[in-house]
Amino acid sequence: MTTTSSVSSTPDTGSAQPVVSIAGSNSSAAAGGSVINVSELVSELVAAAQAPQEALIENQTEAVTAQISALGQLQSALSTFQSSLSALDTAGAFNSQTASSSDTNVLAATASSSATAGTYSVSVSQLASAQQLLSGAFAGDGTAAVGTGTLTLSLGGSGFQVTVGSGDDTLDGIASAINAASGNPGITATVLQGTDGAHLVLSSSLTGSANTIQVVESDGGNALAALTYGAGNTGHYTQQSPAEDASFTIAGVPGTSPSNTVTSAVSGVTLDLLSTTPAGSPVTLTVAADTSTIQGNIASLVSAYNTLLGTFNTLGGFDASSNTAGPMMGSGLLQNIQSQMSAALYAIVPTGSMTYNSLASIGITTGSDGTLSINQTALQNALSTNLSAVSALFSGTSGVASTLNTQITSELANGGVISDESNALTQQENALTTQSNNLNTQMAALSASLTQQYGALNTLLSSLQTTSAYLTQAFAELPQVQAKQSA
């Protein structure tokens, strides 16, 4: 005889009430006298209670994590775009000047922002040069002894001493001592070997008439005297190159310079004199606003905005091909940032010009997809016609670049809208982590409770199974007892 019993268990889990059917003595789950596989049963009941809550927390966590990541992408994209504004958000950015030469073999020029536009005729009659001296011939080669003593050399207003001892009293030794001397302002010594003997060459690294070389000695007019040179004492050397200033005229005004790099002749302009000009063939120097650089900076801003717009679309748009929404779709924060940027980009700016007072008026227009494009011809015309208006359009108090820079600085600052949103999302993420930990704690407690309840039930059912077996045997023996009594 077999028996079955049905046991209903209703532990208080705060969720669905499980109902469990328990098989009798023939149950395959029974082992070692047990009727119920308690471990397996409790595991299944706990999993059933935990799964829906755990899935909800995981889904919410994934959504918050995606929003935190998206906010980081937005912050990075805004910061990158803001860097393109620095070349346009101040009036100084539009003061860039360029200098050009009609003959770059004769004259090269660069201009700073302080230069004033203008055109100048430049003639170069003489380049600045550095002095070079060639000594008379010394018998033998550079290793032949010359003499000892002290040489004092000077270049312009700076001098230094060289002590010539018995170990370096040759031309080679003297040249090495000069080159290695501390305080040497720019004299280089070299030994040349000729058919007539060895020669000491002294070369100045400094151009200009003031930078002449002088050499005096203190050996009492002996061997080192042949190396001296100065005013009234030029017989020991032949001047190979004189110390001379550059000579030039700019717009008919004569000028000189100790260097071929001239920085003081035209305010804000650096001239590099490379060659002399033929008589009657001056070079034309032109100083003008560097509209090419400004045009390039505006193009960079447009490109940077289009890249930022792509990020906006990815974060807040809907991809029909994959049927997926961006992580910030419907975000009030993203919509507000886009709205403020659009207002700045399409604003009419007081520039002092009724013609050039908006991006569209200088050739920057919006396509059907929201991206910006540039009509380079229109932009160049605006820059050439009214540079100050274009400058005000971008860098004025309410200019496009200055306004956008102020907006983004506020949005990215600590305590700004992005920072506040980030803090709120982090709090949500922490709360979900706490919920997950609490759920794990609750499920551990539920598992312990169910294990205790079903363990006790298992003991009871095992006892009932034993009783059932005894009664079955007793009932089976009853007919035999009755038969004996009848006999």
PAZA-18951 format. One record per residue (C-alpha): residue in one letter; z, x, y. Coordinates in nm, 2 decimals. Layout:
# residues N
(rec "A"; (Z; X; Y)),
...
END
This chain:
# residues 487
(rec "M"; (0.00; 0.00; 0.00)),
(rec "T"; (-0.08; 0.13; 0.34)),
(rec "T"; (0.06; 0.02; 0.68)),
(rec "T"; (-0.07; 0.05; 1.03)),
(rec "S"; (0.14; 0.03; 1.35)),
(rec "S"; (0.02; -0.01; 1.70)),
(rec "V"; (0.23; 0.15; 1.97)),
(rec "S"; (0.18; 0.10; 2.34)),
(rec "S"; (0.30; 0.38; 2.57)),
(rec "T"; (0.33; 0.33; 2.94)),
(rec "P"; (0.46; 0.65; 3.11)),
(rec "D"; (0.50; 0.63; 3.48)),
(rec "T"; (0.22; 0.87; 3.61)),
(rec "G"; (0.12; 0.69; 3.92)),
(rec "S"; (-0.21; 0.62; 3.75)),
(rec "A"; (-0.36; 0.43; 3.46)),
(rec "Q"; (-0.13; 0.32; 3.17)),
(rec "P"; (-0.26; 0.47; 2.84)),
(rec "V"; (-0.25; 0.26; 2.53)),
(rec "V"; (-0.23; 0.46; 2.20)),
(rec "S"; (-0.30; 0.33; 1.85)),
(rec "I"; (-0.12; 0.52; 1.57)),
(rec "A"; (-0.25; 0.53; 1.21)),
(rec "G"; (-0.02; 0.49; 0.91)),
(rec "S"; (0.05; 0.72; 0.63)),
(rec "N"; (-0.32; 0.78; 0.56)),
(rec "S"; (-0.38; 0.90; 0.92)),
(rec "S"; (-0.58; 1.22; 0.93)),
(rec "A"; (-0.38; 1.32; 1.23)),
(rec "A"; (-0.06; 1.34; 1.04)),
(rec "A"; (0.04; 1.69; 0.94)),
(rec "G"; (0.37; 1.81; 0.78)),
(rec "G"; (0.51; 1.46; 0.79)),
(rec "S"; (0.40; 1.39; 1.14)),
(rec "V"; (0.21; 1.08; 1.23)),
(rec "I"; (0.09; 1.18; 1.57)),
(rec "N"; (-0.08; 1.50; 1.69)),
(rec "V"; (0.14; 1.51; 2.00)),
(rec "S"; (-0.01; 1.82; 2.16)),
(rec "E"; (-0.36; 1.69; 2.15)),
(rec "L"; (-0.27; 1.34; 2.26)),
(rec "V"; (-0.06; 1.46; 2.56)),
(rec "S"; (-0.34; 1.70; 2.66)),
(rec "E"; (-0.60; 1.42; 2.66)),
(rec "L"; (-0.37; 1.18; 2.85)),
(rec "V"; (-0.28; 1.44; 3.12)),
(rec "A"; (-0.65; 1.54; 3.16)),
(rec "A"; (-0.74; 1.17; 3.20)),
(rec "A"; (-0.48; 1.13; 3.47)),
(rec "Q"; (-0.56; 1.46; 3.65)),
(rec "A"; (-0.95; 1.46; 3.64)),
(rec "P"; (-1.03; 1.20; 3.90)),
(rec "Q"; (-0.77; 1.33; 4.15)),
(rec "E"; (-0.88; 1.69; 4.09)),
(rec "A"; (-1.24; 1.61; 4.14)),
(rec "L"; (-1.17; 1.43; 4.47)),
(rec "I"; (-0.97; 1.74; 4.60)),
(rec "E"; (-1.25; 1.98; 4.48)),
(rec "N"; (-1.52; 1.77; 4.65)),
(rec "Q"; (-1.32; 1.76; 4.97)),
(rec "T"; (-1.26; 2.13; 4.96)),
(rec "E"; (-1.62; 2.21; 4.91)),
(rec "A"; (-1.71; 2.00; 5.21)),
(rec "V"; (-1.46; 2.16; 5.43)),
(rec "T"; (-1.56; 2.51; 5.31)),
(rec "A"; (-1.92; 2.43; 5.39)),
(rec "Q"; (-1.83; 2.32; 5.74)),
(rec "I"; (-1.62; 2.64; 5.80)),
(rec "S"; (-1.92; 2.85; 5.69)),
(rec "A"; (-2.15; 2.64; 5.91)),
(rec "L"; (-1.92; 2.69; 6.21)),
(rec "G"; (-1.93; 3.07; 6.15)),
(rec "Q"; (-2.32; 3.05; 6.15)),
(rec "L"; (-2.32; 2.86; 6.47)),
(rec "Q"; (-2.08; 3.10; 6.64)),
(rec "S"; (-2.29; 3.40; 6.53)),
(rec "A"; (-2.61; 3.23; 6.65)),
(rec "L"; (-2.47; 3.15; 6.99)),
(rec "S"; (-2.34; 3.50; 7.03)),
(rec "T"; (-2.68; 3.65; 6.94)),
(rec "F"; (-2.85; 3.41; 7.19)),
(rec "Q"; (-2.61; 3.50; 7.46)),
(rec "S"; (-2.70; 3.86; 7.44)),
(rec "S"; (-3.05; 3.77; 7.55)),
(rec "L"; (-2.91; 3.62; 7.87)),
(rec "S"; (-2.76; 3.95; 8.00)),
(rec "A"; (-3.11; 4.07; 8.12)),
(rec "L"; (-3.16; 3.76; 8.33)),
(rec "D"; (-2.82; 3.61; 8.44)),
(rec "T"; (-2.76; 3.83; 8.74)),
(rec "A"; (-2.97; 3.90; 9.05)),
(rec "G"; (-2.96; 4.27; 8.98)),
(rec "A"; (-3.17; 4.21; 8.67)),
(rec "F"; (-3.46; 4.11; 8.89)),
(rec "N"; (-3.43; 4.42; 9.11)),
(rec "S"; (-3.60; 4.64; 8.86)),
(rec "Q"; (-3.86; 4.86; 9.02)),
(rec "T"; (-4.14; 5.07; 8.88)),
(rec "A"; (-4.32; 5.37; 9.03)),
(rec "S"; (-4.67; 5.48; 8.93)),
(rec "S"; (-4.90; 5.77; 9.01)),
(rec "S"; (-5.27; 5.76; 9.05)),
(rec "D"; (-5.29; 6.10; 8.88)),
(rec "T"; (-5.02; 6.17; 8.62)),
(rec "N"; (-5.14; 6.53; 8.58)),
(rec "V"; (-5.02; 6.60; 8.93)),
(rec "L"; (-4.73; 6.36; 8.98)),
(rec "A"; (-4.50; 6.15; 8.76)),
(rec "A"; (-4.25; 5.91; 8.91)),
(rec "T"; (-3.97; 5.68; 8.82)),
(rec "A"; (-3.79; 5.42; 9.03)),
(rec "S"; (-3.44; 5.28; 9.03)),
(rec "S"; (-3.34; 4.93; 9.13)),
(rec "S"; (-3.26; 5.06; 9.48)),
(rec "A"; (-3.62; 5.16; 9.55)),
(rec "T"; (-3.82; 4.97; 9.80)),
(rec "A"; (-4.17; 4.86; 9.73)),
(rec "G"; (-4.44; 5.05; 9.90)),
(rec "T"; (-4.75; 5.27; 9.86)),
(rec "Y"; (-4.75; 5.64; 9.96)),
(rec "S"; (-5.01; 5.92; 9.98)),
(rec "V"; (-4.87; 6.24; 9.82)),
(rec "S"; (-5.01; 6.60; 9.85)),
(rec "V"; (-4.86; 6.89; 9.67)),
(rec "S"; (-4.94; 7.24; 9.81)),
(rec "Q"; (-4.70; 7.45; 9.61)),
(rec "L"; (-4.48; 7.41; 9.30)),
(rec "A"; (-4.13; 7.54; 9.29)),
(rec "S"; (-4.11; 7.86; 9.08)),
(rec "A"; (-3.84; 8.09; 8.94)),
(rec "Q"; (-3.83; 8.46; 9.00)),
(rec "Q"; (-3.93; 8.71; 8.73)),
(rec "L"; (-3.89; 9.09; 8.76)),
(rec "L"; (-4.05; 9.37; 8.55)),
(rec "S"; (-3.88; 9.71; 8.57)),
(rec "G"; (-4.05; 10.04; 8.57)),
(rec "A"; (-4.12; 10.22; 8.24)),
(rec "F"; (-3.84; 10.40; 8.06)),
(rec "A"; (-3.94; 10.69; 7.82)),
(rec "G"; (-3.92; 10.61; 7.46)),
(rec "D"; (-3.84; 10.26; 7.33)),
(rec "G"; (-3.56; 10.02; 7.39)),
(rec "T"; (-3.32; 10.22; 7.18)),
(rec "A"; (-3.34; 10.53; 7.40)),
(rec "A"; (-3.02; 10.61; 7.60)),
(rec "V"; (-3.03; 10.51; 7.97)),
(rec "G"; (-2.68; 10.57; 8.10)),
(rec "T"; (-2.34; 10.41; 8.14)),
(rec "G"; (-2.16; 10.24; 8.42)),
(rec "T"; (-2.13; 9.89; 8.56)),
(rec "L"; (-2.41; 9.66; 8.67)),
(rec "T"; (-2.34; 9.36; 8.90)),
(rec "L"; (-2.61; 9.10; 8.88)),
(rec "S"; (-2.64; 8.78; 9.10)),
(rec "L"; (-2.86; 8.48; 9.11)),
(rec "G"; (-2.85; 8.29; 9.44)),
(rec "G"; (-2.48; 8.27; 9.53)),
(rec "S"; (-2.34; 8.34; 9.18)),
(rec "G"; (-2.28; 8.69; 9.03)),
(rec "F"; (-2.13; 8.86; 8.73)),
(rec "Q"; (-2.07; 9.21; 8.60)),
(rec "V"; (-2.19; 9.39; 8.29)),
(rec "T"; (-2.01; 9.71; 8.18)),
(rec "V"; (-2.25; 9.95; 8.00)),
(rec "G"; (-2.06; 10.18; 7.76)),
(rec "S"; (-2.18; 10.46; 7.54)),
(rec "G"; (-2.24; 10.21; 7.26)),
(rec "D"; (-2.48; 9.99; 7.45)),
(rec "D"; (-2.64; 10.23; 7.71)),
(rec "T"; (-2.99; 10.15; 7.59)),
(rec "L"; (-3.23; 9.89; 7.74)),
(rec "D"; (-3.18; 9.68; 7.42)),
(rec "G"; (-2.80; 9.71; 7.46)),
(rec "I"; (-2.81; 9.63; 7.83)),
(rec "A"; (-3.04; 9.33; 7.78)),
(rec "S"; (-2.80; 9.20; 7.51)),
(rec "A"; (-2.50; 9.25; 7.74)),
(rec "I"; (-2.66; 9.06; 8.02)),
(rec "N"; (-2.75; 8.77; 7.80)),
(rec "A"; (-2.40; 8.75; 7.65)),
(rec "A"; (-2.21; 8.79; 7.97)),
(rec "S"; (-1.97; 8.52; 8.07)),
(rec "G"; (-2.05; 8.36; 8.41)),
(rec "N"; (-2.42; 8.44; 8.39)),
(rec "P"; (-2.57; 8.16; 8.61)),
(rec "G"; (-2.92; 8.18; 8.45)),
(rec "I"; (-3.06; 8.53; 8.42)),
(rec "T"; (-3.24; 8.61; 8.09)),
(rec "A"; (-3.31; 8.98; 8.00)),
(rec "T"; (-3.59; 9.09; 7.77)),
(rec "V"; (-3.72; 9.43; 7.66)),
(rec "L"; (-4.10; 9.47; 7.65)),
(rec "Q"; (-4.25; 9.77; 7.48)),
(rec "G"; (-4.58; 9.91; 7.63)),
(rec "T"; (-4.79; 10.21; 7.59)),
(rec "D"; (-4.62; 10.36; 7.89)),
(rec "G"; (-4.27; 10.30; 7.75)),
(rec "A"; (-4.00; 10.03; 7.75)),
(rec "H"; (-3.96; 9.78; 8.04)),
(rec "L"; (-3.66; 9.55; 8.12)),
(rec "V"; (-3.77; 9.20; 8.22)),
(rec "L"; (-3.53; 8.98; 8.42)),
(rec "S"; (-3.62; 8.61; 8.44)),
(rec "S"; (-3.44; 8.34; 8.64)),
(rec "S"; (-3.40; 7.99; 8.49)),
(rec "L"; (-3.35; 7.85; 8.84)),
(rec "T"; (-3.64; 7.77; 9.07)),
(rec "G"; (-3.63; 7.78; 9.45)),
(rec "S"; (-3.64; 8.04; 9.72)),
(rec "A"; (-3.26; 8.07; 9.73)),
(rec "N"; (-3.24; 8.17; 9.37)),
(rec "T"; (-3.34; 8.54; 9.39)),
(rec "I"; (-3.21; 8.81; 9.16)),
(rec "Q"; (-3.01; 9.11; 9.28)),
(rec "V"; (-2.89; 9.40; 9.07)),
(rec "V"; (-2.65; 9.67; 9.20)),
(rec "E"; (-2.48; 9.96; 9.00)),
(rec "S"; (-2.17; 10.17; 9.02)),
(rec "D"; (-2.26; 10.49; 8.83)),
(rec "G"; (-2.30; 10.70; 9.14)),
(rec "G"; (-2.67; 10.67; 9.16)),
(rec "N"; (-2.74; 10.81; 8.82)),
(rec "A"; (-2.94; 10.66; 8.53)),
(rec "L"; (-2.84; 10.29; 8.60)),
(rec "A"; (-2.98; 10.32; 8.95)),
(rec "A"; (-3.33; 10.27; 8.81)),
(rec "L"; (-3.22; 9.91; 8.72)),
(rec "T"; (-3.11; 9.80; 9.07)),
(rec "Y"; (-3.30; 9.55; 9.28)),
(rec "G"; (-3.24; 9.37; 9.61)),
(rec "A"; (-3.34; 9.34; 9.97)),
(rec "G"; (-3.46; 9.68; 10.09)),
(rec "N"; (-3.45; 9.80; 9.73)),
(rec "T"; (-3.76; 9.66; 9.55)),
(rec "G"; (-3.92; 9.98; 9.42)),
(rec "H"; (-3.77; 9.97; 9.07)),
(rec "Y"; (-3.92; 9.64; 8.97)),
(rec "T"; (-4.25; 9.45; 9.01)),
(rec "Q"; (-4.21; 9.09; 9.10)),
(rec "Q"; (-4.42; 8.89; 8.84)),
(rec "S"; (-4.32; 8.55; 8.98)),
(rec "P"; (-4.16; 8.48; 9.32)),
(rec "A"; (-3.86; 8.25; 9.38)),
(rec "E"; (-4.02; 7.97; 9.58)),
(rec "D"; (-3.96; 7.61; 9.69)),
(rec "A"; (-4.20; 7.33; 9.62)),
(rec "S"; (-4.40; 7.22; 9.92)),
(rec "F"; (-4.55; 6.87; 9.96)),
(rec "T"; (-4.62; 6.59; 10.20)),
(rec "I"; (-4.55; 6.22; 10.15)),
(rec "A"; (-4.73; 5.98; 10.38)),
(rec "G"; (-4.79; 6.28; 10.61)),
(rec "V"; (-4.43; 6.38; 10.62)),
(rec "P"; (-4.38; 6.74; 10.50)),
(rec "G"; (-4.10; 6.83; 10.26)),
(rec "T"; (-3.97; 7.11; 10.04)),
(rec "S"; (-3.76; 7.12; 9.73)),
(rec "P"; (-3.60; 7.40; 9.53)),
(rec "S"; (-3.69; 7.21; 9.22)),
(rec "N"; (-4.01; 7.04; 9.10)),
(rec "T"; (-3.79; 6.73; 9.04)),
(rec "V"; (-3.75; 6.57; 9.38)),
(rec "T"; (-3.49; 6.30; 9.42)),
(rec "S"; (-3.43; 6.28; 9.79)),
(rec "A"; (-3.78; 6.24; 9.94)),
(rec "V"; (-3.83; 5.87; 9.87)),
(rec "S"; (-3.51; 5.66; 9.84)),
(rec "G"; (-3.46; 5.54; 9.49)),
(rec "V"; (-3.76; 5.73; 9.35)),
(rec "T"; (-3.76; 6.04; 9.14)),
(rec "L"; (-4.08; 6.26; 9.16)),
(rec "D"; (-4.18; 6.51; 8.90)),
(rec "L"; (-4.43; 6.76; 9.06)),
(rec "L"; (-4.66; 6.88; 8.78)),
(rec "S"; (-4.95; 7.05; 8.97)),
(rec "T"; (-5.08; 7.11; 9.32)),
(rec "T"; (-5.34; 6.87; 9.46)),
(rec "P"; (-5.69; 6.99; 9.57)),
(rec "A"; (-5.73; 6.99; 9.95)),
(rec "G"; (-5.82; 6.64; 10.07)),
(rec "S"; (-5.74; 6.47; 9.73)),
(rec "P"; (-5.39; 6.33; 9.76)),
(rec "V"; (-5.22; 6.13; 9.49)),
(rec "T"; (-5.13; 5.77; 9.55)),
(rec "L"; (-4.77; 5.68; 9.47)),
(rec "T"; (-4.70; 5.30; 9.42)),
(rec "V"; (-4.35; 5.15; 9.41)),
(rec "A"; (-4.34; 4.78; 9.31)),
(rec "A"; (-4.12; 4.52; 9.14)),
(rec "D"; (-4.12; 4.58; 8.77)),
(rec "T"; (-4.25; 4.24; 8.68)),
(rec "S"; (-4.36; 4.36; 8.34)),
(rec "T"; (-4.00; 4.43; 8.23)),
(rec "I"; (-3.89; 4.10; 8.38)),
(rec "Q"; (-4.17; 3.91; 8.20)),
(rec "G"; (-4.06; 4.08; 7.87)),
(rec "N"; (-3.70; 3.98; 7.93)),
(rec "I"; (-3.80; 3.62; 7.98)),
(rec "A"; (-4.01; 3.63; 7.66)),
(rec "S"; (-3.71; 3.76; 7.47)),
(rec "L"; (-3.50; 3.47; 7.60)),
(rec "V"; (-3.76; 3.22; 7.49)),
(rec "S"; (-3.78; 3.38; 7.14)),
(rec "A"; (-3.40; 3.39; 7.11)),
(rec "Y"; (-3.37; 3.02; 7.20)),
(rec "N"; (-3.63; 2.92; 6.94)),
(rec "T"; (-3.44; 3.12; 6.68)),
(rec "L"; (-3.12; 2.94; 6.79)),
(rec "L"; (-3.29; 2.60; 6.77)),
(rec "G"; (-3.39; 2.68; 6.41)),
(rec "T"; (-3.02; 2.74; 6.33)),
(rec "F"; (-2.93; 2.41; 6.50)),
(rec "N"; (-3.19; 2.23; 6.29)),
(rec "T"; (-3.07; 2.39; 5.97)),
(rec "L"; (-2.70; 2.31; 6.04)),
(rec "G"; (-2.74; 1.96; 6.18)),
(rec "G"; (-3.08; 1.83; 6.05)),
(rec "F"; (-3.20; 1.67; 5.73)),
(rec "D"; (-3.44; 1.84; 5.49)),
(rec "A"; (-3.67; 1.57; 5.36)),
(rec "S"; (-3.83; 1.80; 5.10)),
(rec "S"; (-3.50; 1.87; 4.93)),
(rec "N"; (-3.33; 1.54; 5.04)),
(rec "T"; (-3.03; 1.74; 5.17)),
(rec "A"; (-2.84; 1.71; 5.49)),
(rec "G"; (-2.72; 2.01; 5.69)),
(rec "P"; (-2.34; 2.08; 5.68)),
(rec "M"; (-2.30; 1.98; 6.04)),
(rec "M"; (-2.53; 1.67; 6.04)),
(rec "G"; (-2.37; 1.41; 6.27)),
(rec "S"; (-2.12; 1.67; 6.41)),
(rec "G"; (-2.02; 1.58; 6.76)),
(rec "L"; (-1.95; 1.94; 6.84)),
(rec "L"; (-2.30; 2.05; 6.75)),
(rec "Q"; (-2.46; 1.76; 6.94)),
(rec "N"; (-2.25; 1.83; 7.25)),
(rec "I"; (-2.35; 2.20; 7.25)),
(rec "Q"; (-2.72; 2.11; 7.21)),
(rec "S"; (-2.69; 1.85; 7.48)),
(rec "Q"; (-2.54; 2.09; 7.73)),
(rec "M"; (-2.80; 2.36; 7.66)),
(rec "S"; (-3.09; 2.11; 7.70)),
(rec "A"; (-2.94; 2.00; 8.04)),
(rec "A"; (-2.94; 2.36; 8.15)),
(rec "L"; (-3.29; 2.44; 8.02)),
(rec "Y"; (-3.45; 2.13; 8.18)),
(rec "A"; (-3.26; 2.13; 8.51)),
(rec "I"; (-3.42; 2.14; 8.86)),
(rec "V"; (-3.26; 2.45; 9.01)),
(rec "P"; (-3.23; 2.50; 9.39)),
(rec "T"; (-3.43; 2.82; 9.43)),
(rec "G"; (-3.55; 2.78; 9.79)),
(rec "S"; (-3.89; 2.70; 9.66)),
(rec "M"; (-4.04; 2.35; 9.60)),
(rec "T"; (-4.29; 2.51; 9.37)),
(rec "Y"; (-4.08; 2.73; 9.14)),
(rec "N"; (-3.76; 2.55; 9.06)),
(rec "S"; (-3.78; 2.48; 8.69)),
(rec "L"; (-3.88; 2.65; 8.37)),
(rec "A"; (-4.19; 2.43; 8.34)),
(rec "S"; (-4.29; 2.53; 8.69)),
(rec "I"; (-4.32; 2.90; 8.59)),
(rec "G"; (-4.51; 2.82; 8.26)),
(rec "I"; (-4.23; 2.77; 8.01)),
(rec "T"; (-4.27; 2.43; 7.83)),
(rec "T"; (-4.13; 2.25; 7.53)),
(rec "G"; (-4.33; 2.16; 7.22)),
(rec "S"; (-4.30; 1.85; 7.01)),
(rec "D"; (-4.06; 2.03; 6.78)),
(rec "G"; (-3.83; 2.13; 7.07)),
(rec "T"; (-3.94; 2.50; 7.07)),
(rec "L"; (-4.02; 2.67; 7.40)),
(rec "S"; (-4.35; 2.85; 7.47)),
(rec "I"; (-4.48; 3.06; 7.76)),
(rec "N"; (-4.80; 3.05; 7.96)),
(rec "Q"; (-4.81; 3.42; 8.05)),
(rec "T"; (-5.06; 3.37; 8.32)),
(rec "A"; (-4.85; 3.11; 8.50)),
(rec "L"; (-4.54; 3.32; 8.46)),
(rec "Q"; (-4.71; 3.63; 8.60)),
(rec "N"; (-4.84; 3.43; 8.90)),
(rec "A"; (-4.49; 3.30; 8.97)),
(rec "L"; (-4.34; 3.65; 8.95)),
(rec "S"; (-4.61; 3.80; 9.18)),
(rec "T"; (-4.60; 3.51; 9.42)),
(rec "N"; (-4.23; 3.44; 9.46)),
(rec "L"; (-4.01; 3.68; 9.27)),
(rec "S"; (-3.69; 3.57; 9.46)),
(rec "A"; (-3.74; 3.21; 9.35)),
(rec "V"; (-3.78; 3.31; 8.99)),
(rec "S"; (-3.47; 3.53; 9.02)),
(rec "A"; (-3.27; 3.23; 9.15)),
(rec "L"; (-3.41; 3.01; 8.88)),
(rec "F"; (-3.25; 3.22; 8.62)),
(rec "S"; (-2.96; 3.41; 8.79)),
(rec "G"; (-2.86; 3.18; 9.07)),
(rec "T"; (-2.52; 2.99; 9.08)),
(rec "S"; (-2.68; 2.70; 8.89)),
(rec "G"; (-2.96; 2.91; 8.73)),
(rec "V"; (-3.07; 2.86; 8.38)),
(rec "A"; (-2.94; 3.19; 8.23)),
(rec "S"; (-2.62; 3.20; 8.44)),
(rec "T"; (-2.53; 2.84; 8.34)),
(rec "L"; (-2.60; 2.90; 7.97)),
(rec "N"; (-2.40; 3.22; 7.98)),
(rec "T"; (-2.10; 3.03; 8.13)),
(rec "Q"; (-2.13; 2.75; 7.88)),
(rec "I"; (-2.15; 2.98; 7.58)),
(rec "T"; (-1.86; 3.20; 7.70)),
(rec "S"; (-1.65; 2.89; 7.72)),
(rec "E"; (-1.75; 2.76; 7.38)),
(rec "L"; (-1.69; 3.09; 7.21)),
(rec "A"; (-1.36; 3.17; 7.38)),
(rec "N"; (-1.02; 3.14; 7.21)),
(rec "G"; (-0.91; 2.78; 7.28)),
(rec "G"; (-1.27; 2.67; 7.32)),
(rec "V"; (-1.44; 2.39; 7.12)),
(rec "I"; (-1.55; 2.61; 6.84)),
(rec "S"; (-1.21; 2.77; 6.80)),
(rec "D"; (-1.04; 2.43; 6.80)),
(rec "E"; (-1.28; 2.30; 6.54)),
(rec "S"; (-1.22; 2.61; 6.33)),
(rec "N"; (-0.84; 2.57; 6.34)),
(rec "A"; (-0.87; 2.20; 6.25)),
(rec "L"; (-1.09; 2.28; 5.95)),
(rec "T"; (-0.85; 2.56; 5.84)),
(rec "Q"; (-0.56; 2.32; 5.85)),
(rec "Q"; (-0.76; 2.07; 5.63)),
(rec "E"; (-0.84; 2.35; 5.39)),
(rec "N"; (-0.47; 2.45; 5.37)),
(rec "A"; (-0.37; 2.08; 5.32)),
(rec "L"; (-0.62; 2.05; 5.03)),
(rec "T"; (-0.48; 2.36; 4.87)),
(rec "T"; (-0.13; 2.21; 4.90)),
(rec "Q"; (-0.25; 1.89; 4.74)),
(rec "S"; (-0.40; 2.08; 4.45)),
(rec "N"; (-0.08; 2.28; 4.39)),
(rec "N"; (0.12; 1.95; 4.40)),
(rec "L"; (-0.11; 1.79; 4.16)),
(rec "N"; (-0.07; 2.08; 3.92)),
(rec "T"; (0.31; 2.04; 3.95)),
(rec "Q"; (0.29; 1.67; 3.88)),
(rec "M"; (0.07; 1.71; 3.58)),
(rec "A"; (0.30; 1.97; 3.44)),
(rec "A"; (0.59; 1.73; 3.48)),
(rec "L"; (0.38; 1.45; 3.32)),
(rec "S"; (0.29; 1.67; 3.03)),
(rec "A"; (0.66; 1.75; 2.96)),
(rec "S"; (0.76; 1.38; 2.99)),
(rec "L"; (0.48; 1.26; 2.75)),
(rec "T"; (0.56; 1.54; 2.50)),
(rec "Q"; (0.92; 1.43; 2.49)),
(rec "Q"; (0.83; 1.05; 2.45)),
(rec "Y"; (0.57; 1.10; 2.19)),
(rec "G"; (0.78; 1.35; 2.00)),
(rec "A"; (1.06; 1.09; 1.97)),
(rec "L"; (0.80; 0.83; 1.87)),
(rec "N"; (0.66; 1.07; 1.61)),
(rec "T"; (1.00; 1.11; 1.46)),
(rec "L"; (1.05; 0.74; 1.45)),
(rec "L"; (0.72; 0.67; 1.29)),
(rec "S"; (0.78; 0.95; 1.03)),
(rec "S"; (1.11; 0.78; 0.93)),
(rec "L"; (0.93; 0.44; 0.91)),
(rec "Q"; (0.67; 0.60; 0.69)),
(rec "T"; (0.94; 0.72; 0.45)),
(rec "T"; (1.10; 0.38; 0.44)),
(rec "S"; (0.76; 0.22; 0.37)),
(rec "A"; (0.70; 0.46; 0.08)),
(rec "Y"; (1.04; 0.37; -0.07)),
(rec "L"; (0.98; 0.00; -0.04)),
(rec "T"; (0.63; 0.03; -0.19)),
(rec "Q"; (0.78; 0.21; -0.49)),
(rec "A"; (1.06; -0.05; -0.52)),
(rec "F"; (0.82; -0.34; -0.52)),
(rec "A"; (0.60; -0.17; -0.77)),
(rec "E"; (0.90; -0.14; -1.02)),
(rec "L"; (1.02; -0.50; -0.96)),
(rec "P"; (0.79; -0.67; -1.23)),
(rec "Q"; (0.91; -0.42; -1.50)),
(rec "V"; (1.27; -0.51; -1.42)),
(rec "Q"; (1.20; -0.88; -1.45)),
(rec "A"; (1.02; -0.83; -1.78)),
(rec "K"; (1.32; -0.65; -1.94)),
(rec "Q"; (1.55; -0.92; -1.82)),
(rec "S"; (1.32; -1.19; -1.98)),
(rec "A"; (1.32; -1.00; -2.31)),
END
